[in-house]
Amino acid sequence: MRIFSGIRPSGELHIGNYLGAIKQWIELQEKEECVFCIADLHATTTPYQPNQLSKAVFATAVTYISAGLDPEKCILFVQSKVKEHTELTWLLGTITPVGDLKRMTQFKEKSKEHPQYVNAGLLNYPLLMASDILLYQTDLVPVGKDQSQHVELTREIARRFNKKFGETFKIPKVLLSKGEKIMSLKNPTKKMSKTDNPQTYIGLFDKPEAIKKKIYSAKTDSEKEIKFDVKRKPGISNLLAIYSLFSGFPIKEIEKEFKEKGYQVFKEKLAQLLIEKLEPFRRKKKELELHPDYLEKVLEDGRKRAQAIAQQTMEKVRKKMGLF
C-alpha cells in the first residue's frame, strides 16, 4: 500500500499535530510505502513572508525527522522541487468544474479569514492537493476530518479523468486519523492550533519550564474530580486525553490512579510525563540543526525518489491526453 500525506511549513508544530498526524505516519512507515512532502506551494496561497519560507521548510523537515520519520523507511521531500506537481495541477484543472472548487469548505473559510488575499491559487488549492495524491498512485491518504472533503474531490477527479481518457489513476481512500482530538489549553472547546497564542498549545520542542507553566495554567473547572466528560468538563477531559495518548494507558485507568488526588497533582504528573516524552525530540532537533548538510542530502534524495514516481505517472497522463 502506498501512503501519501503532507503538511504546510507554517508555524511551530505542537502535540496536537504529532498525535493527529505524525505519530500515525511513524507507525505507517514501518509497514507501508510512505511518501511525505513539505507542502511549500500550498503555503503560498495565504499571506506569508517570502524570506521566511525556506527557513520554515527547513524547520519542518527537522521536526519530521526529530519526531521519528526515518528517511530510510519513507520518502521525504519538498513539494516545489518536483515540477510534476504543478504540471498535473494545470491538466486536472481542465477537467474540473469551477463550481466544485467554490464549494470547498476551506476556500470559503480562508476567503473570510483573508478577504484581501482571495486568489486563484486559493481556489485551485484542491487541484494541487489532488495532484499531490494522484501523482504517486496513492492507495491511502491519512487526513483529519477537515481535509476529507478534499480527498473526496480527488477521488471524483480521478474517476472523471479515467472515464474520459482511460484508466490512469488509482482511486485513493481516506485514512482518518485515530485517537482523541487535542484541544486548546486555554479554550478546550476549540481545536489546538499552531496559529493561536503559544500559551494555548504544547510545542514539540518546548523547554521543560514552558511545559510546566502551560500545563499548570491550562483551563479546567472549579471542581476537583478527575473525570472524562467532554460536555461537562472539557478542560480536564482534554488533559486526560493527552495523558492517555502519551502514556499509553486507558483513560479509565488514569481516572482511577488520580481519584481524589486533585487537579494540582494530576497536572504535575502530566507535565512531567510530557517533559520526559518530548525530551528525545528536543535532543534530536539540536543534533540535526548542527548538520544542515545531512538534512539537505535527505531532502535531495527524497526529491529524486519522489520525482522518479511522478515522472512515470506524468508519462501516462501526457500520452492519454494527447500531449506525449
Secondary structure per residue as TSV (DSSP state, phi and psi in degrees):
chain	resnum	aa	ss	phi	psi
A	1	M	-	360.0	132.7
A	2	R	E	-100.8	131.1
A	3	I	E	-109.5	137.6
A	4	F	E	-130.9	137.4
A	5	S	E	-159.3	165.8
A	6	G	E	-155.9	169.4
A	7	I	E	-145.9	140.5
A	8	R	-	-69.4	139.9
A	9	P	-	-82.9	69.9
A	10	S	-	-137.3	124.3
A	11	G	S	76.9	169.5
A	12	E	-	-79.9	135.4
A	13	L	-	-77.9	144.4
A	14	H	B	-123.0	-178.4
A	15	I	H	-65.2	-24.1
A	16	G	H	-67.6	-42.2
A	17	N	H	-62.1	-42.1
A	18	Y	I	-64.4	-50.1
A	19	L	I	-71.7	-30.8
A	20	G	I	-85.7	-21.9
A	21	A	I	-138.1	-61.7
A	22	I	I	-61.7	-40.8
A	23	K	H	-59.2	-40.3
A	24	Q	H	-67.5	-38.2
A	25	W	H	-62.3	-40.7
A	26	I	H	-61.3	-39.7
A	27	E	H	-68.6	-40.0
A	28	L	H	-67.6	-35.7
A	29	Q	H	-65.0	-18.3
A	30	E	T	-77.0	-21.8
A	31	K	T	-131.0	-11.7
A	32	E	S	-126.4	169.3
A	33	E	E	-86.9	110.9
A	34	C	E	-110.9	136.1
A	35	V	E	-123.3	117.6
A	36	F	E	-122.9	131.6
A	37	C	E	-122.0	152.0
A	38	I	E	-93.3	109.2
A	39	A	-	-84.5	71.9
A	40	D	H	-71.4	-28.4
A	41	L	H	-66.4	-38.1
A	42	H	H	-63.1	-33.3
A	43	A	H	-66.0	-20.8
A	44	T	T	-82.5	-3.4
A	45	T	T	-82.5	-12.0
A	46	T	S	-126.2	162.2
A	47	P	-	-52.1	134.8
A	48	Y	-	-154.7	165.1
A	49	Q	-	-100.3	111.3
A	50	P	H	-52.2	-39.6
A	51	N	H	-75.0	-5.3
A	52	Q	H	-106.7	-11.8
A	53	L	H	-64.0	-46.6
A	54	S	H	-64.2	-34.7
A	55	K	H	-66.2	-38.5
A	56	A	H	-67.0	-37.3
A	57	V	H	-62.5	-46.6
A	58	F	H	-61.0	-45.6
A	59	A	H	-63.8	-36.5
A	60	T	H	-68.2	-39.9
A	61	A	H	-62.6	-42.6
A	62	V	H	-59.3	-42.8
A	63	T	H	-62.6	-48.2
A	64	Y	H	-53.5	-51.5
A	65	I	H	-71.5	-38.9
A	66	S	H	-62.3	-34.0
A	67	A	H	-81.4	-9.7
A	68	G	T	129.7	-5.0
A	69	L	-	-68.4	135.5
A	70	D	-	-112.3	112.3
A	71	P	T	-58.6	-16.7
A	72	E	T	-81.1	-17.3
A	73	K	T	-112.3	-8.2
A	74	C	E	-147.2	169.0
A	75	I	E	-100.2	121.6
A	76	L	E	-123.1	123.1
A	77	F	E	-151.6	170.5
A	78	V	E	-97.2	126.1
A	79	Q	G	-52.1	-47.7
A	80	S	G	-68.1	-14.7
A	81	K	G	-79.8	-10.9
A	82	V	-	-111.3	99.4
A	83	K	T	-63.6	-19.1
A	84	E	H	-63.2	-22.7
A	85	H	H	-60.8	-46.7
A	86	T	H	-75.4	-33.3
A	87	E	H	-63.3	-47.3
A	88	L	H	-67.9	-33.8
A	89	T	H	-57.2	-45.7
A	90	W	H	-61.4	-46.2
A	91	L	H	-66.6	-39.8
A	92	L	H	-67.4	-28.8
A	93	G	H	-64.9	-23.5
A	94	T	T	-78.6	-10.2
A	95	I	T	-120.3	8.0
A	96	T	S	-110.6	120.8
A	97	P	-	-62.2	139.9
A	98	V	H	-59.3	-34.4
A	99	G	H	-59.0	-35.9
A	100	D	H	-62.4	-37.9
A	101	L	H	-73.2	-38.7
A	102	K	H	-68.3	-22.3
A	103	R	T	-79.8	-11.0
A	104	M	-	-65.0	129.4
A	105	T	H	-58.4	-41.3
A	106	Q	H	-64.4	-36.3
A	107	F	H	-62.6	-43.4
A	108	K	H	-64.0	-44.1
A	109	E	H	-67.8	-45.9
A	110	K	H	-67.7	-31.4
A	111	S	H	-65.3	-37.4
A	112	K	H	-73.1	-38.5
A	113	E	H	-68.8	-37.4
A	114	H	-	-127.9	70.9
A	115	P	G	-60.9	-22.7
A	116	Q	G	-90.3	3.6
A	117	Y	G	-131.4	35.8
A	118	V	-	-86.9	99.4
A	119	N	-	-117.9	168.6
A	120	A	H	-63.2	-31.1
A	121	G	H	-62.9	-38.8
A	122	L	H	-65.7	-40.9
A	123	L	H	-63.8	-38.5
A	124	N	T	-89.1	3.6
A	125	Y	H	-47.9	-46.8
A	126	P	H	-64.6	-27.8
A	127	L	H	-68.0	-40.7
A	128	L	H	-66.6	-40.1
A	129	M	H	-64.6	-39.4
A	130	A	H	-63.0	-40.6
A	131	S	H	-64.5	-42.4
A	132	D	H	-52.2	-46.5
A	133	I	H	-75.5	-47.7
A	134	L	H	-73.2	-28.4
A	135	L	H	-56.0	-33.3
A	136	Y	T	-101.8	15.4
A	137	Q	T	47.6	54.2
A	138	T	-	-73.7	139.8
A	139	D	S	-92.1	-45.5
A	140	L	E	-132.5	140.0
A	141	V	E	-121.1	106.0
A	142	P	E	-75.6	114.8
A	143	V	E	-142.3	165.5
A	144	G	-	-83.5	170.1
A	145	K	G	-59.6	-30.1
A	146	D	G	-68.9	-17.5
A	147	Q	G	-106.2	-4.5
A	148	S	H	-64.3	-28.2
A	149	Q	H	-62.0	-38.5
A	150	H	H	-67.3	-36.7
A	151	V	H	-69.4	-36.1
A	152	E	H	-63.2	-39.9
A	153	L	H	-65.4	-39.5
A	154	T	H	-58.0	-42.7
A	155	R	H	-61.7	-42.2
A	156	E	H	-66.2	-41.4
A	157	I	H	-63.4	-42.5
A	158	A	H	-62.9	-43.1
A	159	R	H	-63.2	-42.0
A	160	R	H	-63.8	-43.6
A	161	F	H	-63.2	-46.8
A	162	N	H	-61.1	-37.6
A	163	K	H	-69.9	-38.7
A	164	K	H	-78.5	-40.6
A	165	F	H	-114.7	-7.8
A	166	G	-	108.4	157.2
A	167	E	S	-54.4	117.9
A	168	T	-	-135.2	-47.7
A	169	F	S	-107.1	147.7
A	170	K	-	-72.6	150.8
A	171	I	-	-94.2	105.4
A	172	P	-	-72.7	157.0
A	173	K	E	-117.1	153.1
A	174	V	E	-80.5	136.3
A	175	L	E	-117.1	97.3
A	176	L	E	-69.0	140.3
A	177	S	-	-62.3	147.4
A	178	K	-	-95.7	164.6
A	179	G	S	91.0	176.5
A	180	E	-	-75.6	147.4
A	181	K	-	-76.7	131.6
A	182	I	-	-91.4	129.7
A	183	M	B	-104.4	168.6
A	184	S	-	-61.5	142.7
A	185	L	S	-71.9	-24.6
A	186	K	S	-98.0	-27.4
A	187	N	-	-135.2	83.9
A	188	P	T	-68.0	4.5
A	189	T	T	-97.2	-1.8
A	190	K	S	-118.9	140.7
A	191	K	B	-62.4	140.6
A	192	M	-	-60.6	130.4
A	193	S	-	-134.7	137.4
A	194	K	T	-75.4	-9.0
A	195	T	T	-92.2	-3.9
A	196	D	S	-85.8	-179.4
A	197	N	-	-56.0	133.5
A	198	P	G	-55.5	-21.1
A	199	Q	G	-72.3	-10.1
A	200	T	G	-92.0	-6.7
A	201	Y	S	-142.1	161.3
A	202	I	-	-101.6	112.1
A	203	G	B	-71.6	150.8
A	204	L	T	-61.5	-24.9
A	205	F	T	-115.0	19.0
A	206	D	-	-59.8	142.4
A	207	K	-	-74.1	156.8
A	208	P	H	-51.1	-41.2
A	209	E	H	-63.7	-40.2
A	210	A	H	-67.7	-40.2
A	211	I	H	-61.2	-46.7
A	212	K	H	-59.1	-48.5
A	213	K	H	-59.8	-43.8
A	214	K	H	-68.3	-41.7
A	215	I	H	-70.6	-42.4
A	216	Y	H	-62.3	-32.3
A	217	S	T	-96.8	4.3
A	218	A	-	-62.4	139.8
A	219	K	-	-68.7	132.5
A	220	T	-	-127.1	-115.6
A	221	D	-	-157.8	-178.2
A	222	S	S	-83.7	-4.6
A	223	E	-	-86.0	-179.9
A	224	K	-	-121.6	-7.1
A	225	E	-	-76.0	125.9
A	226	I	-	-90.1	94.5
A	227	K	-	-138.7	136.8
A	228	F	-	-83.5	108.9
A	229	D	B	-153.3	91.7
A	230	V	T	-57.2	-40.1
A	231	K	T	-72.2	-45.6
A	232	R	T	-88.1	-31.5
A	233	K	B	-135.7	65.5
A	234	P	H	-61.8	-35.4
A	235	G	H	-65.1	-55.3
A	236	I	H	-69.2	-29.5
A	237	S	H	-65.1	-40.2
A	238	N	H	-63.5	-43.4
A	239	L	H	-67.2	-35.9
A	240	L	H	-64.0	-40.9
A	241	A	H	-62.8	-42.6
A	242	I	H	-62.7	-45.5
A	243	Y	H	-59.3	-45.7
A	244	S	H	-63.1	-45.4
A	245	L	H	-69.2	-31.4
A	246	F	H	-86.8	-27.5
A	247	S	H	-90.7	-27.9
A	248	G	-	87.9	-0.7
A	249	F	-	-91.7	142.3
A	250	P	-	-61.6	150.5
A	251	I	H	-59.7	-37.2
A	252	K	H	-59.0	-40.8
A	253	E	H	-67.3	-38.2
A	254	I	H	-66.5	-39.6
A	255	E	H	-58.5	-42.9
A	256	K	H	-65.5	-42.4
A	257	E	H	-60.7	-37.0
A	258	F	T	-105.5	15.7
A	259	K	T	-59.2	124.8
A	260	E	T	66.5	16.5
A	261	K	T	-96.6	-14.5
A	262	G	H	85.2	163.2
A	263	Y	H	-67.3	-36.3
A	264	Q	H	-61.3	-48.4
A	265	V	H	-62.6	-43.8
A	266	F	H	-61.4	-44.9
A	267	K	H	-65.0	-37.2
A	268	E	H	-62.1	-44.1
A	269	K	H	-67.4	-39.4
A	270	L	H	-65.3	-44.0
A	271	A	H	-59.9	-43.8
A	272	Q	H	-64.7	-39.4
A	273	L	H	-61.4	-45.8
A	274	L	H	-66.2	-39.8
A	275	I	H	-59.7	-43.5
A	276	E	H	-66.9	-45.4
A	277	K	H	-72.7	-29.8
A	278	L	H	-90.5	-11.8
A	279	E	H	-56.7	-44.3
A	280	P	H	-59.8	-32.0
A	281	F	H	-66.1	-45.9
A	282	R	H	-62.7	-41.5
A	283	R	H	-65.2	-44.5
A	284	K	H	-65.4	-38.2
A	285	K	H	-61.5	-45.3
A	286	K	H	-60.1	-41.3
A	287	E	H	-63.9	-45.3
A	288	L	H	-65.9	-38.4
A	289	E	H	-66.1	-20.4
A	290	L	T	-84.2	-9.5
A	291	H	-	-131.5	66.4
A	292	P	H	-61.4	-28.6
A	293	D	H	-64.1	-35.6
A	294	Y	H	-64.6	-43.8
A	295	L	H	-64.7	-40.7
A	296	E	H	-61.1	-39.7
A	297	K	H	-66.4	-41.6
A	298	V	H	-59.0	-46.4
A	299	L	H	-70.5	-34.2
A	300	E	H	-70.8	-42.1
A	301	D	H	-61.8	-40.4
A	302	G	H	-64.1	-40.1
A	303	R	H	-60.5	-45.2
A	304	K	H	-61.7	-43.7
A	305	R	H	-67.7	-41.5
A	306	A	H	-67.0	-43.5
A	307	Q	H	-66.1	-31.7
A	308	A	H	-61.3	-39.9
A	309	I	H	-72.0	-45.7
A	310	A	H	-60.3	-40.1
A	311	Q	H	-64.8	-38.4
A	312	Q	H	-61.9	-43.0
A	313	T	H	-64.1	-44.4
A	314	M	H	-67.8	-29.9
A	315	E	H	-61.1	-42.2
A	316	K	H	-65.2	-45.6
A	317	V	H	-60.6	-49.8
A	318	R	H	-60.4	-42.9
A	319	K	H	-64.0	-43.8
A	320	K	H	-65.3	-32.0
A	321	M	T	-91.2	1.7
A	322	G	T	82.0	18.1
A	323	L	-	-103.6	-1.7
A	324	F	-	-84.6	360.0
